[in-house]
């Protein structure tokens, strides 16, 4: 049952992991505030000791950097192929569509391989309950942040002030 729950948590976090809120992407100071809130939120949810935090955060940041690079590549590929029009209404051959889908699957596999690799690294510095809590905390933080932004509120998860 624990294995199934862990797999479910991994699946839930797959598409939302490391995505940034669209409206704030051009505001570095706001992104810094959100990043600080994310670190605080995850630290609290995982109940990291100072010693664990010293070991965990460098591994997590390394993962995040690599994951963001894969996501960036995926988005770049999509923009190149999509251009300014709607992919499905352009004159795209079946062969090109097939190649695009194959590339998408290859990119998703890269992302999954990275997650599996870092899952093992996270287990080296955290206990398995904390690793599972990490995946849930990432999901919860993003969900709360997006929900508040969607409603036009200026507070982040747990009431932190986002924008002036």
C-alpha positions in Angstrom: 0.0 0.0 0.0 2.8 2.4 0.8 4.4 1.6 -2.5 1.2 2.4 -4.3 0.8 5.7 -2.4 4.4 6.7 -3.3 3.7 5.9 -7.0 0.6 7.9 -6.9 2.4 10.9 -5.3 5.1 10.6 -8.1 2.4 10.5 -10.8 0.6 13.5 -9.3 3.7 15.6 -9.2 4.9 14.7 -12.7 3.2 17.5 -14.7 3.2 20.2 -12.1 6.8 19.9 -10.9 9.0 23.0 -11.3 6.4 25.1 -13.2 6.4 28.8 -12.5 3.4 31.0 -12.3 3.0 32.7 -15.7 2.2 36.2 -14.5 5.3 36.6 -12.4 7.9 35.2 -14.8 9.1 38.7 -15.7 9.4 39.9 -12.1 12.6 38.5 -10.5 11.9 40.0 -7.1 8.6 38.3 -6.9 10.1 35.0 -8.1 12.7 35.3 -5.3 9.9 35.8 -2.7 8.0 32.8 -4.1 11.2 30.7 -4.0 11.8 31.7 -0.4 8.3 30.8 0.5 8.7 27.4 -1.3 11.9 26.7 0.7 10.1 27.6 3.9 7.0 25.6 3.1 9.0 22.5 2.1 11.3 22.8 5.1 8.3 23.0 7.4 6.3 20.2 5.7 9.3 17.8 5.8 10.2 18.9 9.3 13.8 19.1 8.3 16.4 19.4 11.0 19.2 21.9 10.4 21.6 19.0 9.6 19.1 17.5 7.2 18.5 20.8 5.5 22.3 21.2 4.9 22.3 17.9 3.1 19.0 18.1 1.4 18.9 21.6 -0.2 22.0 21.2 -2.4 20.7 17.9 -3.8 17.3 19.4 -4.3 18.6 22.5 -6.1 20.8 20.3 -8.3 17.7 18.3 -9.2 15.6 21.4 -9.8 18.3 22.9 -12.1 18.5 19.7 -14.2 14.7 19.4 -14.2 14.2 23.0 -15.3 16.6 22.4 -18.2 14.6 19.5 -19.4 11.4 21.4 -19.1 12.9 24.3 -20.9 14.0 22.1 -23.7 10.6 20.6 -24.0 9.0 24.0 -24.2 11.5 25.2 -26.7 10.8 22.2 -28.9 7.1 22.8 -28.7 7.5 26.5 -29.7 9.7 25.7 -32.6 7.3 23.1 -33.9 4.2 25.0 -33.2 5.4 28.4 -34.4 2.7 31.1 -34.2 -0.2 28.9 -35.2 -2.2 26.1 -33.7 -0.3 22.8 -34.2 -3.4 20.8 -35.0 -4.8 23.2 -37.6 -1.5 23.7 -39.5 -0.6 21.6 -42.5 1.6 19.1 -40.6 2.2 15.8 -42.2 1.4 12.6 -40.3 5.1 11.7 -40.3 6.0 15.0 -38.7 3.3 14.6 -36.1 4.6 11.1 -35.4 8.1 12.4 -35.0 6.9 15.2 -32.7 5.1 12.7 -30.4 8.1 10.4 -30.3 10.3 13.4 -29.3 7.8 14.3 -26.6 7.9 10.8 -25.2 11.7 10.9 -25.3 11.7 14.2 -23.3 9.2 12.8 -20.9 11.4 9.7 -20.4 14.4 12.0 -19.7 12.3 13.8 -17.1 11.2 10.5 -15.5 14.7 9.1 -15.5 15.9 12.3 -13.7 13.1 11.9 -11.1 14.0 8.3 -10.5 17.7 9.2 -10.1 17.0 11.9 -7.7 14.5 9.9 -5.8 17.4 7.6 -4.8 19.5 10.7 -3.9 16.7 12.1 -1.8 16.5 8.8 0.1 20.2 9.1 0.9 19.6 12.3 2.9 15.9 11.9 4.0 13.9 9.0 5.4 11.2 7.6 3.0 8.4 9.4 4.8 10.1 12.7 4.3 10.7 11.9 0.6 7.0 11.2 0.2 6.2 14.4 2.1 8.5 16.3 -0.3 6.4 15.2 -3.3 3.2 16.1 -1.5 4.6 19.5 -0.3 5.7 20.5 -3.8 2.3 19.7 -5.1 0.5 21.4 -2.3 2.6 24.5 -2.5 2.0 24.9 -6.3 -1.7 24.2 -5.9 -2.1 26.8 -3.1 0.0 29.4 -4.9 -1.9 29.0 -8.2 -5.2 29.0 -6.5 -4.5 32.2 -4.7 -3.1 33.9 -7.8 -6.2 32.7 -9.8 -8.4 34.4 -7.3 -6.3 37.5 -7.4 -5.1 37.3 -3.9 -1.7 38.7 -3.0 -0.7 36.1 -0.5 1.1 32.8 -0.9 0.5 29.5 0.8 0.2 29.9 4.6 -0.6 33.6 4.2 2.8 34.9 3.1 2.7 38.2 1.3 3.4 37.9 -2.4 3.0 41.3 -4.1 2.7 44.9 -2.9 
